[in-house]
């Protein structure tokens, strides 16, 4: 689980932002926190599968938020295509 990829400036953080970026097909990888609401995770994973985006799991929202350099938990994050 290399969350260090999220140190890149080309990222979006938060479930809503990830959904928007996936809808526009701007993401190459999505990270979801396992301690998030299962409905949220299931929806994101399903959308990622439909759009061909790789999904990686993070063990907690807090760790995902820290990997994104924000001081709050994050349910999801995504890396933008170059």
Secondary structure, DSSP 8 states (H G I E B T S, - for coil): --GGGGGSSSEEESHHHHHHHHHTT-EEEEEEETTS-HHHHHHHHHHHHHHT-EEEEES-HHHHHHHTT-SS--SEEEEE--
